[in-house]
Amino acid sequence: TSREGQKGYNLNVRPLLGNSMQDASYPTALFQIDSTKGDVSLVSRYNSDLKIGTPIIYIVIDVYSRLITGFYVGVENASWACVMMAIYNCTKNKVVFCKEHDIEIEENEWNAQELPEAILTDRGTEFTGKNIENLVNTFGIDVKNTPPYRADLKGIVERVFKDINDAFRQLVPGAIMSPNRSRGEKDPDKEACLNIEEVNRIVIQCILKHNNRFMDSYKRDTNMI
């Protein structure tokens, strides 16, 4: 601790004595929610010459099953409205929702249409104040917060963000390859050609891939194997 500091010790050095499953013993017991900036530059749906910046992506994931239950992609700053859109998406019929984005799926490809008993968040400004109280009082959802600088406690949802941004970098023009563009690297704003609807479809495809893969590392109950 004296060498790494308390924050460094908690994040990188401390012994791992448990896993996320100890907080969720059945589906919908606990969802994790977080947001990130998408690593891709966007253009307007109405004028492809107009650059509108990068998207904000919210992901909601069920800790027990690792199923992504909802998401939201927008161009505004992180806010309570974005959080509510992501939570609202958790309750939508995904066959109908995907069809709205011209993607045809079967129900078993994304069977998620429920609210959780509890949500784990960080201490972002959108998760503070009366808004959280309304969520608790109206829907009976318990809201839990991670300590500061402890992204590892939401590692399940953090991993999803990496997969989505990797898809942008591998597949689409206008992807942001690194936070600080080096000499000779393409300017993502000049390469940008995707609008918000097209990014939504890419995120949906990433979610479908995530939700339908087999997890070798999943900690299964040995009595059920």
N, C-alpha and C positions, 0 to 999 in steps of 0.2 A: 504493500500500500504506500509506503514512504517513497518508493522508487517511481511508481506509476501514477500516484495520486488516487484519491478515492473514486473519481469518475472513471479514470482509465482502468482501475482495478475492477470496478463493477461491470464495465463494458467488455473488457478483453481478457482478464486474467482470472476472475473468480471461478471456483469450481462449479460445474454444471450438475446440480443435484436433482434436477427434475426437468420437465418439459411442459409445453403448452397444454398438453392433454390433462394435466392435473387440475386445471381450472375449468375443464369442460368435459363432463362424463357422458354427454348425449347431445344429439343435434339441437341447435338453436339455444343451447345453454349460454353460449358466449360468442358474440361476433367481434371481430377486430375491424376498425375503420381507420383509414388514413388517406392522405392525399399526396400527390407529387406533381411537379411540372413535367408534362410530356416532352420528350427530347425530339420535337419536330416543330418546324415553323408552319403556320397556317396562312391561308388566303381566305378572303371573304367568299361566301356562297354566291353572292350577287355580283361581285367584281373580282375576277381572278388576279387583277393587277394590284389589288389592295391587300397588303400584308397586315395581319391582325395579331401577330405574336404567337405565343405558345399556349397549348391547352393546359388546364388544370384537370387532373384525373383523380377521382375518389373511388376507392375500392372497399367493399364490405365483404368479409369472408368469415365463414363458420369455422370456428377453431376445431371442433370435434371432427368434422368430415373433410375439412379443407376445401369445401365447396364455396366458390364465389357466388354470393347470393344477390348482390346488387352492385351498381356502379353509377357514376355520373361523369360526363365529360363536358366541360364548358370553357369559356374564354375569359370569365371574370376572375377576380382574385378569390382566394380561399375564403369562404364565408359560411354562415349558418344556413343560408338558402341552399348552398351546394350540398351540405351535409344532409339536409332534409330531402333533397332530390335523390341522393344515393340511398337513403333509408326507404324512401317511397318506392324506389325501383326494386327493393327487396320483396315487396308485396305484389308486384305485377306478375301476371302470367307471362312466362318467358317466350312461349310459342307465339303469342300475340305480339309481344314487344319486339321480338326479332323480325317478325313479318313487317312491322312498321318501318324497319330498316332494310327491307328487301332481302332478308335472310330466312330461309326455310329450315326449321329444325323440328325434330320429334320431341315430345314432352320429356322423354328419358334422357335427352342430351343436356337439358338444363332444368331440372325439376326443383325449383326453389321459389317459394311464394309465401314467405312468412316473416314475422318479426321475431327478434331474439328476446330472451329473458334479461340479458345484460350485454352491454357494449363496452369494449376496451378502447380508449382513445389516448392520444397524447394530451399535452396541456396547451394546445393551440387556442388562439383567441376565439375561434368559432365554437369551442366546446365549453365556454364559460358563461356565467350570468343566468338570466331568467330563461333563456332559450332551453338550456339543459333541464331546468326545473319543470318547464312545460312538457318536455319529452318524458320525464319521470312520472309526473302527475297524470298526464293524459293517457299514456300507453303502458304505464307500469314497468318501464324498462330501467333497470339499474345501470347507471353510468359509472364506469371505473376509469381512473386516470393512471398512466404510468408516471414514474418519477422523471424529473428532467434529465435529458441526455441519455435516455435508455431506450433507444430504438430497437435494441435486441429483444426487448420484451414484447414487441410486435413483429417479430421476425417473419411470421407467416405471411402477413400482408406486404411487408417490405420486399420479400422475395418475388411476389407477383409484379411489383413495379419494375424490378430489374428485367423480368421476362418481357414485359410490354415494351419497355424502352429499347431492349435488344432487338425486338421485332421492328421497331421504327428504324433503327440504325442499319439493319440488314436489308430492309425491303423498300423503303420509301425515299423519294427525293425530298430534300429539305430537312433531313434528319440532322440533329445536333450531335456530332461525334464526341465532343469533349466540352467541358464548361469554358475553357480558354482556348479559342481557335488558334492553332499554330500557323506559321507561314506556309502557304501553299495549300492549306485546307480550304475546301469550298465554303463559300458563305451560304449558310442554310436559308437566309432570307431570299437570296437570289434564286435558289433552287426550289423554293416553296411552291407547291402546286395543289396540296390537299386542303379541303375545307373541313369544317367541324363534323359534317355528316359522314364524310369518308373516314375520318379518324374514329368516329363512333363505331363504324363497321369493322375497322381493324381491331379495335379493343374487344368488340364482341367475339370476333374470331379467336383472339388470344384467350379469352375467357372460356370459350367452348373447348379449346385445346387443353387448357388447364383442368377443367372440370371432368374431362373424359380420359385422362391419362391414368395409368396404374402407378401408384407410389410404392416403390420398393422399400423406402425408409419408414413407412407408416408404422407406428407402434401399435400392433394388434394384440388383443388379449389372447394369450396362448391357449386358453381353454376353448376358444371359438375357432381355432384353426383346424 
